[in-house]
């Protein structure tokens, strides 16, 4: 039944787009399209300013004071723009060490990735598995990737000092706020992004770009003249870089509480039933593949697009695929600059813990499994992941993803405009 509903929404969105895929302006005297009105409230400079605000906390690495300060700042920001139903998810994280037995999966970490002690090598001639003849393979040229763990590789002394504190095990928190549905408060879509980063930069793209996107949507949908039939939750996960630990803790703590009215008869649902989870993880940089020298173009490519991914081997693959195409249709109808493409390889992102429980998708700049792993973003987990690294064309790709999600979720959640 859910799949049929999603397909009907897809058809409706395509029809709304018109033959050429552009959103049509209503004739004089007709009602304004509320979706177009909401999408029009997105602003490039505001989106950039929200990313810039996040970068004041450096890379926001989990388990540090700069991370805790960033969580507090996000919560205060949400409340200031009208999303006042803020709450915290509390959990603990202990990094795995040799001989340590981890009993609670919600606190389990993952081993740190193989880590170069110097900068990520620039040579791209490593082929499919690191040794392709002539430096290329069926996947084209590739560039080595890794996580910078040496703060001295950050040339900015002030940023280096900010990022110097190393993580400590223990208590963690992450914040979310909720737009409560007017007629179906017991049903909810979750919009997520992870606010933590690493690499001794500013985590501007990974994942300040996704975090700012979710925050901007919270601002727009929390306006006093916006009503939604269903609830929408705006979640800013922590501990993504250590193995999706924050989103896993959320699923483990709250999946059994879905749709339970508390207290009975109150009309309040602390955890509405999940209708879908939409993650946003790295939104800015689609400059194409490395060349034979391992270098990536300094400008956004003409073929840049928003990648909408579902996981083909999840238990809800069909429903997640249908949800992905709802978002593609929303992009066709309402996005202004870049198209969207749907792919079946969602992986290593905070929608993964949800994918067997509710339809789940991820929006991002590149295909996670192939492009990112092949070095298409040379700033991934590097000291160069800074606000000043990116151009307006890059930021506009992130805004385009925000238009896509806002248009889709406004239709799915039944958004209307009312007198404030």
SEVOPA-121788 format. One record per residue (C-alpha): residue number from 1; x, y, z; residue in three letters. Coordinates in Angstrom, 1 decimal, always signed. Example, Ala and Ser with C-alpha at 12.3 -4.5 7.8 and 13.67 -1.06 7.14 Angstrom:
resi:c1:c2:c3:resn
1:+12.3:-4.5:+7.8:ALA
2:+13.7:-1.1:+7.1:SER
//
This chain:
resi:c1:c2:c3:resn
1:+0.0:+0.0:+0.0:UNK
2:+2.8:+2.4:+0.9:UNK
3:+4.5:+1.7:-2.4:UNK
4:+1.3:+2.6:-4.3:UNK
5:+1.0:+5.9:-2.4:UNK
6:+4.6:+6.8:-3.3:UNK
7:+4.0:+6.0:-6.9:UNK
8:+0.9:+8.2:-7.0:UNK
9:+2.9:+11.0:-5.5:UNK
10:+5.6:+10.6:-8.2:UNK
11:+3.0:+10.9:-10.9:UNK
12:+1.5:+14.0:-9.3:UNK
13:+4.9:+15.6:-9.0:UNK
14:+5.7:+14.9:-12.7:UNK
15:+2.3:+16.3:-13.8:UNK
16:+2.9:+19.4:-11.6:UNK
17:+6.2:+19.9:-13.4:UNK
18:+4.7:+20.2:-16.8:UNK
19:+6.0:+18.8:-20.1:UNK
20:+9.4:+20.5:-19.9:UNK
21:+10.0:+19.8:-16.2:UNK
22:+9.8:+23.4:-15.1:UNK
23:+7.4:+24.5:-12.4:UNK
24:+4.5:+26.3:-14.0:UNK
25:+3.3:+29.7:-12.7:UNK
26:-0.4:+29.7:-11.9:UNK
27:-2.6:+32.0:-13.9:UNK
28:-3.6:+35.3:-12.3:UNK
29:-6.3:+34.8:-9.7:UNK
30:-5.4:+31.2:-8.9:UNK
31:-4.0:+30.0:-5.6:UNK
32:-0.2:+30.1:-5.2:UNK
33:+1.5:+26.7:-5.2:UNK
34:+2.6:+26.3:-1.6:UNK
35:+5.5:+24.0:-2.6:UNK
36:+6.9:+26.6:-5.0:UNK
37:+6.4:+29.3:-2.4:UNK
38:+8.3:+27.3:+0.3:UNK
39:+11.1:+26.4:-2.2:UNK
40:+11.4:+30.1:-3.0:UNK
41:+12.1:+30.9:+0.6:UNK
42:+15.5:+29.1:+0.3:UNK
43:+18.3:+31.6:-0.1:UNK
44:+21.9:+30.9:-1.2:UNK
45:+23.4:+33.5:+1.2:UNK
46:+21.4:+32.2:+4.2:UNK
47:+22.5:+28.7:+3.4:UNK
48:+26.1:+29.8:+3.1:UNK
49:+25.8:+31.7:+6.4:UNK
50:+24.6:+28.7:+8.2:UNK
51:+27.5:+26.6:+7.0:UNK
52:+29.9:+29.4:+8.0:UNK
53:+28.3:+29.4:+11.5:UNK
54:+29.1:+25.7:+11.9:UNK
55:+32.7:+26.2:+10.8:UNK
56:+33.4:+28.4:+13.9:UNK
57:+33.7:+25.1:+15.8:UNK
58:+36.4:+23.7:+13.5:UNK
59:+36.0:+20.1:+12.4:UNK
60:+33.5:+19.4:+15.3:UNK
61:+35.2:+16.1:+16.0:UNK
62:+33.1:+13.9:+18.4:UNK
63:+34.2:+13.6:+22.0:UNK
64:+35.6:+17.1:+22.2:UNK
65:+34.6:+20.4:+23.6:UNK
66:+34.3:+21.9:+20.1:UNK
67:+31.8:+19.2:+19.3:UNK
68:+29.7:+19.8:+22.4:UNK
69:+29.8:+23.6:+21.8:UNK
70:+28.5:+22.9:+18.2:UNK
71:+25.6:+20.8:+19.5:UNK
72:+24.6:+23.6:+21.9:UNK
73:+24.9:+26.2:+19.1:UNK
74:+22.7:+24.1:+16.7:UNK
75:+20.1:+23.7:+19.4:UNK
76:+20.0:+27.4:+20.2:UNK
77:+19.8:+28.2:+16.4:UNK
78:+16.9:+25.9:+15.9:UNK
79:+15.0:+27.4:+18.8:UNK
80:+15.7:+30.9:+17.6:UNK
81:+14.2:+30.2:+14.1:UNK
82:+11.0:+28.7:+15.6:UNK
83:+11.8:+25.0:+15.8:UNK
84:+11.4:+25.1:+19.6:UNK
85:+10.5:+21.4:+20.2:UNK
86:+14.2:+20.6:+20.6:UNK
87:+15.3:+17.4:+22.4:UNK
88:+18.5:+15.5:+22.9:UNK
89:+19.3:+11.8:+22.4:UNK
90:+21.8:+10.7:+25.0:UNK
91:+24.2:+7.7:+24.5:UNK
92:+27.8:+6.7:+25.3:UNK
93:+30.6:+6.0:+22.9:UNK
94:+33.8:+4.1:+23.7:UNK
95:+36.4:+3.7:+20.9:UNK
96:+37.4:+0.1:+20.3:UNK
97:+40.7:-0.9:+21.7:UNK
98:+42.6:-4.2:+21.5:UNK
99:+41.1:-6.6:+24.1:UNK
100:+38.1:-4.5:+24.9:UNK
101:+34.8:-6.4:+24.8:UNK
102:+32.0:-4.2:+23.6:UNK
103:+28.7:-5.4:+24.9:UNK
104:+26.2:-2.7:+23.8:UNK
105:+26.1:-2.3:+20.0:UNK
106:+24.7:+1.3:+20.4:UNK
107:+28.1:+2.3:+22.0:UNK
108:+30.3:+0.3:+19.6:UNK
109:+32.9:+2.1:+17.6:UNK
110:+34.6:+1.1:+14.4:UNK
111:+38.4:+0.8:+13.9:UNK
112:+39.9:+3.9:+12.5:UNK
113:+40.5:+3.8:+8.8:UNK
114:+44.0:+3.3:+7.3:UNK
115:+45.5:+6.6:+7.8:UNK
116:+48.3:+8.3:+6.0:UNK
117:+50.7:+10.2:+8.3:UNK
118:+51.2:+12.8:+5.7:UNK
119:+48.9:+14.5:+3.2:UNK
120:+46.8:+12.4:+1.0:UNK
121:+48.9:+11.4:-2.0:UNK
122:+48.0:+13.3:-5.1:UNK
123:+49.0:+10.7:-7.7:UNK
124:+45.8:+9.2:-9.3:UNK
125:+47.5:+6.5:-11.3:UNK
126:+46.5:+3.6:-9.0:UNK
127:+43.9:+1.8:-11.1:UNK
128:+41.0:-0.3:-9.9:UNK
129:+42.7:-2.0:-7.0:UNK
130:+45.7:+0.3:-6.6:UNK
131:+47.9:-1.2:-9.4:UNK
132:+46.0:-0.8:-12.7:UNK
133:+48.3:-1.0:-15.8:UNK
134:+48.9:+2.5:-17.2:UNK
135:+47.3:+4.1:-14.2:UNK
136:+43.7:+3.6:-15.3:UNK
137:+41.0:+0.9:-15.1:UNK
138:+37.4:+0.3:-16.2:UNK
139:+36.5:+2.9:-13.5:UNK
140:+38.8:+5.6:-14.9:UNK
141:+41.6:+7.3:-13.0:UNK
142:+41.5:+7.2:-9.3:UNK
143:+43.0:+9.2:-6.4:UNK
144:+44.0:+7.8:-3.1:UNK
145:+41.9:+8.8:-0.1:UNK
146:+42.5:+8.7:+3.6:UNK
147:+41.9:+10.6:+6.9:UNK
148:+44.4:+13.2:+8.1:UNK
149:+45.2:+12.6:+11.7:UNK
150:+48.1:+15.0:+12.0:UNK
151:+47.1:+18.5:+13.1:UNK
152:+50.3:+20.0:+11.8:UNK
153:+49.1:+19.4:+8.3:UNK
154:+46.6:+22.3:+8.9:UNK
155:+48.6:+25.4:+7.9:UNK
156:+46.1:+27.8:+9.6:UNK
157:+47.5:+28.2:+13.1:UNK
158:+44.2:+29.4:+14.7:UNK
159:+42.3:+26.5:+13.1:UNK
160:+45.0:+24.1:+14.1:UNK
161:+44.8:+25.2:+17.7:UNK
162:+41.0:+24.9:+17.7:UNK
163:+41.2:+21.4:+16.4:UNK
164:+44.0:+20.2:+18.6:UNK
165:+41.9:+18.6:+21.4:UNK
166:+41.6:+14.8:+20.9:UNK
167:+38.4:+12.9:+21.6:UNK
168:+37.6:+11.3:+25.0:UNK
169:+35.3:+8.3:+25.5:UNK
170:+32.1:+8.7:+27.4:UNK
171:+28.7:+10.5:+27.2:UNK
172:+27.5:+11.9:+23.9:UNK
173:+24.4:+13.9:+22.9:UNK
174:+22.8:+14.9:+19.6:UNK
175:+19.9:+17.3:+19.0:UNK
176:+16.7:+17.2:+17.0:UNK
177:+13.5:+19.2:+16.7:UNK
178:+10.1:+18.4:+15.3:UNK
179:+7.4:+20.0:+13.2:UNK
180:+4.3:+18.5:+14.7:UNK
181:+1.7:+17.4:+12.2:UNK
182:-1.7:+19.1:+12.4:UNK
183:-3.9:+16.1:+11.5:UNK
184:-1.5:+13.1:+11.5:UNK
185:+0.9:+13.9:+14.4:UNK
186:+1.4:+10.1:+14.8:UNK
187:+3.2:+9.9:+11.4:UNK
188:+6.7:+11.4:+10.7:UNK
189:+9.4:+11.8:+8.1:UNK
190:+12.9:+12.2:+9.4:UNK
191:+15.4:+14.6:+7.7:UNK
192:+18.9:+14.0:+8.9:UNK
193:+22.6:+15.0:+8.6:UNK
194:+25.6:+14.5:+10.7:UNK
195:+27.2:+17.5:+12.5:UNK
196:+30.5:+15.9:+13.5:UNK
197:+33.5:+15.8:+11.2:UNK
198:+37.3:+15.2:+11.3:UNK
199:+40.4:+15.8:+9.3:UNK
200:+41.6:+19.1:+11.0:UNK
201:+39.7:+21.4:+8.7:UNK
202:+36.3:+23.0:+9.2:UNK
203:+34.1:+20.0:+8.0:UNK
204:+32.4:+22.6:+5.8:UNK
205:+31.3:+20.0:+3.2:UNK
206:+31.4:+16.8:+5.3:UNK
207:+29.0:+17.5:+6.7:UNK
208:+28.4:+21.1:+7.4:UNK
209:+26.7:+21.3:+4.0:UNK
210:+24.1:+18.6:+5.0:UNK
211:+23.7:+19.9:+8.5:UNK
212:+23.0:+23.5:+7.2:UNK
213:+20.6:+22.1:+4.7:UNK
214:+18.5:+20.4:+7.4:UNK
215:+18.7:+23.4:+9.6:UNK
216:+17.5:+25.7:+6.8:UNK
217:+14.6:+23.4:+6.1:UNK
218:+13.7:+23.4:+9.8:UNK
219:+13.7:+27.2:+9.6:UNK
220:+11.4:+27.4:+6.6:UNK
221:+9.0:+24.6:+7.7:UNK
222:+8.8:+26.0:+11.3:UNK
223:+7.5:+29.4:+10.1:UNK
224:+4.2:+30.4:+11.7:UNK
225:+2.3:+30.4:+8.3:UNK
226:+3.4:+26.8:+7.5:UNK
227:+1.2:+23.9:+8.4:UNK
228:+1.9:+20.2:+7.7:UNK
229:-0.5:+17.3:+8.1:UNK
230:+2.3:+14.9:+9.1:UNK
231:+5.2:+15.5:+11.5:UNK
232:+8.7:+16.2:+10.3:UNK
233:+11.8:+15.6:+12.5:UNK
234:+15.1:+17.5:+11.8:UNK
235:+17.9:+15.3:+13.3:UNK
236:+21.5:+16.3:+13.5:UNK
237:+23.4:+13.1:+14.2:UNK
238:+26.7:+12.9:+16.1:UNK
239:+29.4:+10.2:+15.9:UNK
240:+28.8:+9.5:+12.2:UNK
241:+32.6:+9.4:+11.5:UNK
242:+33.1:+6.7:+14.1:UNK
243:+30.6:+4.3:+12.6:UNK
244:+27.1:+5.9:+12.5:UNK
245:+27.0:+5.5:+16.3:UNK
246:+24.6:+8.4:+16.9:UNK
247:+22.0:+7.3:+14.3:UNK
248:+22.3:+3.7:+15.5:UNK
249:+21.7:+4.8:+19.1:UNK
250:+18.6:+6.7:+17.9:UNK
251:+17.2:+3.6:+16.1:UNK
252:+17.9:+1.3:+19.0:UNK
253:+16.4:+3.6:+21.6:UNK
254:+13.3:+4.7:+19.7:UNK
255:+12.2:+2.2:+17.1:UNK
256:+9.9:+0.3:+19.5:UNK
257:+8.3:+3.6:+20.7:UNK
258:+6.9:+4.5:+17.2:UNK
259:+3.3:+5.6:+17.2:UNK
260:+2.8:+5.3:+20.9:UNK
261:+0.5:+8.0:+22.3:UNK
262:+2.0:+9.3:+25.6:UNK
263:+0.2:+9.9:+27.8:UNK
264:-2.7:+7.9:+26.4:UNK
265:-5.5:+10.1:+25.1:UNK
266:-3.2:+13.2:+25.0:UNK
267:-2.8:+13.3:+21.2:UNK
268:+1.0:+13.5:+21.8:UNK
269:+3.4:+11.1:+20.1:UNK
270:+7.0:+11.4:+21.3:UNK
271:+8.1:+9.1:+18.5:UNK
272:+5.6:+9.2:+15.6:UNK
273:+5.6:+6.2:+13.2:UNK
274:+8.4:+6.5:+10.7:UNK
275:+7.3:+7.0:+7.1:UNK
276:+10.7:+7.5:+5.7:UNK
277:+14.3:+8.7:+6.6:UNK
278:+16.2:+11.1:+4.3:UNK
279:+19.9:+11.6:+5.0:UNK
280:+22.1:+14.5:+3.6:UNK
281:+25.8:+13.8:+3.6:UNK
282:+28.3:+16.0:+1.6:UNK
283:+26.3:+18.3:-0.7:UNK
284:+28.8:+20.7:-2.4:UNK
285:+31.5:+19.2:-4.6:UNK
286:+30.9:+17.5:-7.9:UNK
287:+33.9:+18.4:-10.0:UNK
288:+34.3:+15.1:-11.8:UNK
289:+36.9:+12.3:-11.7:UNK
290:+40.6:+12.8:-11.2:UNK
291:+42.7:+13.1:-14.4:UNK
292:+45.8:+11.1:-15.2:UNK
293:+47.8:+13.3:-12.8:UNK
294:+45.5:+12.6:-10.0:UNK
295:+44.2:+16.2:-9.9:UNK
296:+40.5:+17.1:-9.8:UNK
297:+39.1:+20.1:-11.7:UNK
298:+38.9:+23.3:-9.6:UNK
299:+35.4:+24.1:-11.0:UNK
300:+32.1:+22.4:-10.7:UNK
301:+31.5:+20.3:-13.8:UNK
302:+28.6:+21.0:-16.2:UNK
303:+27.3:+17.5:-15.5:UNK
304:+27.0:+18.0:-11.7:UNK
305:+23.9:+16.5:-10.2:UNK
306:+22.3:+15.5:-6.9:UNK
307:+22.7:+11.8:-6.2:UNK
308:+19.7:+10.2:-4.5:UNK
309:+20.6:+6.7:-3.3:UNK
310:+18.8:+3.8:-1.8:UNK
311:+20.2:+0.4:-0.8:UNK
312:+19.2:-2.4:-3.2:UNK
313:+19.8:-5.2:-0.7:UNK
314:+17.8:-3.7:+2.2:UNK
315:+14.6:-5.3:+3.3:UNK
316:+12.6:-2.3:+2.1:UNK
317:+14.5:-1.7:-1.2:UNK
318:+11.3:-1.4:-3.3:UNK
319:+9.8:+1.2:-0.9:UNK
320:+13.1:+3.1:-0.6:UNK
321:+13.5:+3.1:-4.4:UNK
322:+10.0:+4.6:-4.8:UNK
323:+10.8:+7.2:-2.2:UNK
324:+14.0:+8.1:-4.1:UNK
325:+12.0:+8.6:-7.3:UNK
326:+9.6:+10.9:-5.4:UNK
327:+12.6:+13.1:-4.7:UNK
328:+13.8:+12.9:-8.3:UNK
329:+10.4:+14.1:-9.5:UNK
330:+10.5:+16.9:-6.9:UNK
331:+13.9:+17.9:-8.3:UNK
332:+12.5:+17.8:-11.9:UNK
333:+9.6:+20.1:-10.9:UNK
334:+11.2:+22.6:-8.5:UNK
335:+15.0:+22.6:-8.5:UNK
336:+16.6:+25.5:-10.3:UNK
337:+20.1:+24.5:-11.3:UNK
338:+21.1:+20.9:-11.1:UNK
339:+19.3:+17.6:-12.0:UNK
340:+19.0:+14.6:-9.8:UNK
341:+19.9:+10.9:-10.4:UNK
342:+18.8:+7.8:-8.5:UNK
343:+21.2:+5.0:-7.7:UNK
344:+20.9:+1.7:-5.7:UNK
345:+24.1:+1.8:-3.6:UNK
346:+23.4:+3.9:-0.5:UNK
347:+26.2:+3.0:+2.0:UNK
348:+28.2:+4.2:+5.0:UNK
349:+25.7:+7.0:+5.9:UNK
350:+23.3:+7.6:+8.7:UNK
351:+20.3:+6.3:+6.8:UNK
352:+21.8:+2.8:+6.9:UNK
353:+20.6:+2.0:+10.5:UNK
354:+17.1:+2.9:+9.4:UNK
355:+17.0:+1.1:+6.0:UNK
356:+15.4:-2.2:+7.3:UNK
357:+12.8:-0.4:+9.4:UNK
358:+11.5:+2.4:+7.2:UNK
359:+12.1:+3.5:+3.6:UNK
360:+15.5:+5.2:+3.6:UNK
361:+17.5:+7.3:+1.1:UNK
362:+20.5:+9.5:+1.1:UNK
363:+21.2:+12.7:-0.9:UNK
364:+24.8:+13.6:-1.6:UNK
365:+27.2:+15.2:-4.1:UNK
366:+28.6:+12.0:-5.6:UNK
367:+27.9:+8.3:-5.6:UNK
368:+29.2:+7.2:-2.2:UNK
369:+30.5:+3.8:-3.1:UNK
370:+32.3:+4.6:-6.3:UNK
371:+33.0:+8.4:-6.7:UNK
372:+33.9:+9.3:-3.2:UNK
373:+36.0:+6.1:-2.8:UNK
374:+37.8:+6.9:-6.0:UNK
375:+38.9:+10.3:-4.9:UNK
376:+36.4:+12.6:-6.7:UNK
377:+36.4:+14.9:-3.7:UNK
378:+40.1:+15.6:-2.7:UNK
379:+38.9:+17.6:+0.4:UNK
380:+37.2:+14.6:+2.0:UNK
381:+38.5:+14.2:+5.6:UNK
382:+41.3:+16.7:+4.7:UNK
383:+42.5:+20.0:+6.3:UNK
384:+41.2:+21.6:+3.0:UNK
385:+37.5:+20.9:+3.9:UNK
386:+37.1:+24.6:+4.7:UNK
387:+34.4:+27.1:+3.9:UNK
388:+36.8:+29.2:+1.7:UNK
389:+37.6:+26.2:-0.4:UNK
390:+34.2:+26.2:-2.1:UNK
391:+32.7:+28.5:-4.7:UNK
392:+29.2:+29.7:-5.1:UNK
393:+28.7:+27.1:-7.8:UNK
394:+29.6:+24.5:-5.2:UNK
395:+27.2:+26.0:-2.6:UNK
396:+24.5:+26.2:-5.2:UNK
397:+24.6:+22.4:-5.6:UNK
398:+23.9:+22.1:-1.9:UNK
399:+21.1:+24.6:-2.2:UNK
400:+19.7:+22.6:-5.1:UNK
401:+19.6:+19.5:-2.9:UNK
402:+17.7:+21.6:-0.3:UNK
403:+15.2:+22.6:-3.0:UNK
404:+14.8:+18.9:-3.9:UNK
405:+14.2:+17.8:-0.3:UNK
406:+12.0:+20.7:+0.6:UNK
407:+9.8:+20.2:-2.5:UNK
408:+9.4:+16.4:-1.9:UNK
409:+8.8:+16.6:+1.9:UNK
410:+6.3:+19.4:+1.5:UNK
411:+4.2:+17.2:-0.7:UNK
412:+4.7:+14.0:+1.3:UNK
413:+3.9:+15.7:+4.6:UNK
414:+1.0:+17.8:+3.2:UNK
415:+2.3:+21.3:+3.7:UNK
416:+0.0:+24.3:+3.3:UNK
417:+0.3:+28.0:+3.9:UNK
418:-2.1:+29.6:+6.4:UNK
419:-2.6:+33.0:+8.0:UNK
420:+0.0:+33.3:+10.7:UNK
//
